[in-house]
Amino acid sequence: MTTAFTQADYRRYLTAFNARDYAALETFFSDDFVLENAGFAVRGKPAFRAFYAFFHEYCRETVRFLGFYPGDHGFVANVVIRFEGLKDLSPQILAAKGFPGMTPVPQGSIVDVEFLILYRLNRKGLIDHIKGAVWVPEQPLTTPRIG
């Protein structure tokens, strides 16, 4: 059995993520944690920082909490992530960086996507693996920005 990770802990995690406070986020992770998403994996804290330094240059992410479902070895969170395109990001750039499965959000567009994210915890209660499941809408949820 792992040390409990509470809904209050997760809300602090989301506050740090939305503030781009990577140092605070890393306190929730084991040193060798893995973020698995869209056909690629980011392994460890240095790779995590490098990935988000790259991605957040092109896209602002804001996470809205919907639900928290604890289990014996971790928890699942239901969230909506808003992606706002800051700069155009091509599939070629994503592939060159090693993230070919990601879908770029065009500059000036906003896309809201619902996720179920599995967070596995180690015995110390630190996140050691993150893996998301996403609903891909039939019609893009892209809304052009005004102004």
C-alpha positions in Angstrom: 0.0 0.0 0.0 1.3 3.5 -0.8 1.2 6.7 1.2 -2.1 8.5 0.4 -2.3 11.3 -2.1 -5.3 13.4 -1.3 -7.6 15.6 -3.4 -6.2 18.6 -1.5 -2.7 17.5 -2.6 -3.8 17.2 -6.2 -5.4 20.7 -6.1 -2.0 22.0 -4.9 -0.4 20.1 -7.8 -2.7 21.7 -10.3 -2.1 25.2 -8.8 1.6 24.7 -9.3 1.0 23.4 -12.9 -1.2 26.3 -13.8 1.4 28.7 -12.3 4.2 27.0 -14.3 5.9 26.5 -11.0 8.0 23.5 -12.1 10.1 23.4 -8.9 6.9 23.0 -6.8 5.6 20.3 -9.3 8.8 18.3 -9.0 8.2 17.9 -5.2 5.3 15.6 -6.1 7.5 13.4 -8.4 9.9 10.5 -7.8 13.3 11.2 -9.4 12.7 8.6 -12.1 9.1 9.3 -12.8 7.7 8.9 -16.3 5.1 11.1 -18.1 3.6 9.0 -20.9 1.4 10.8 -23.4 0.5 10.8 -27.1 2.9 8.0 -28.0 6.0 9.4 -26.3 7.5 9.3 -22.8 9.3 11.9 -20.8 11.6 10.3 -18.2 12.8 12.1 -15.1 12.8 15.6 -13.8 15.3 17.1 -16.2 13.4 15.8 -19.2 10.2 17.0 -17.7 11.5 20.5 -17.4 13.0 20.4 -20.9 9.7 19.2 -22.4 7.6 21.9 -20.7 10.1 24.6 -21.5 9.7 23.7 -25.1 6.0 23.0 -25.2 4.9 26.1 -23.1 6.8 28.3 -25.5 4.2 27.3 -28.1 1.1 26.6 -26.1 -0.4 27.8 -22.8 -2.0 25.0 -20.8 -4.5 25.6 -18.1 -6.0 22.6 -16.2 -9.5 22.7 -14.7 -10.3 20.1 -12.1 -13.4 17.9 -12.5 -12.9 14.9 -10.3 -10.4 12.8 -8.2 -10.7 9.1 -7.8 -8.2 7.4 -5.3 -7.1 3.8 -5.6 -4.7 1.5 -3.8 -1.6 2.4 -5.8 -2.4 5.9 -7.1 -5.4 7.9 -8.4 -7.2 9.0 -11.5 -8.0 12.6 -12.1 -10.7 13.9 -14.5 -9.7 17.3 -15.9 -10.3 19.6 -18.8 -7.1 21.0 -20.2 -7.3 24.3 -22.2 -4.6 24.6 -24.8 -4.1 28.1 -26.2 -1.8 28.4 -29.2 0.9 31.1 -28.6 3.1 30.3 -31.6 2.6 28.0 -34.6 4.0 24.6 -33.9 4.3 22.2 -36.8 4.2 18.4 -36.9 7.8 18.6 -38.2 9.0 20.5 -35.2 7.2 18.1 -32.9 8.7 15.1 -34.7 12.2 16.6 -34.6 11.8 17.1 -30.8 10.7 13.5 -30.3 7.0 14.2 -29.8 5.4 13.0 -33.1 2.0 11.9 -31.5 1.1 15.4 -30.3 -1.4 17.5 -32.1 -0.3 21.1 -32.6 -2.7 23.9 -31.6 -2.4 26.7 -34.1 -1.5 30.2 -32.9 -4.5 32.1 -31.8 -6.7 29.0 -31.3 -8.1 27.6 -28.1 -8.9 23.9 -27.6 -10.5 22.4 -24.5 -9.9 18.7 -24.1 -11.2 16.4 -21.4 -8.7 13.8 -19.9 -8.7 11.0 -17.5 -5.1 10.9 -16.1 -3.7 7.9 -14.2 -1.2 8.8 -11.5 0.7 5.9 -10.1 2.4 6.4 -6.7 5.5 4.8 -5.2 5.7 3.6 -1.6 6.7 7.1 -0.4 3.5 8.6 -2.0 5.4 10.3 -4.9 4.1 10.2 -8.4 6.3 7.7 -10.4 4.1 7.4 -13.6 1.6 9.6 -15.3 -0.5 8.4 -18.3 -3.5 10.2 -19.8 -6.5 9.1 -21.8 -8.2 11.7 -23.9 -11.5 12.0 -25.8 -10.8 13.2 -29.3 -13.9 15.1 -30.5 -15.4 14.4 -33.9 -15.4 18.1 -34.6 -12.4 20.2 -33.5 -13.2 22.3 -30.5 -11.0 25.1 -31.9 -12.2 28.6 -31.3 -10.4 31.5 -33.0 -9.2 34.1 -30.6 -10.5 37.6 -31.0 -8.1 40.5 -30.6 
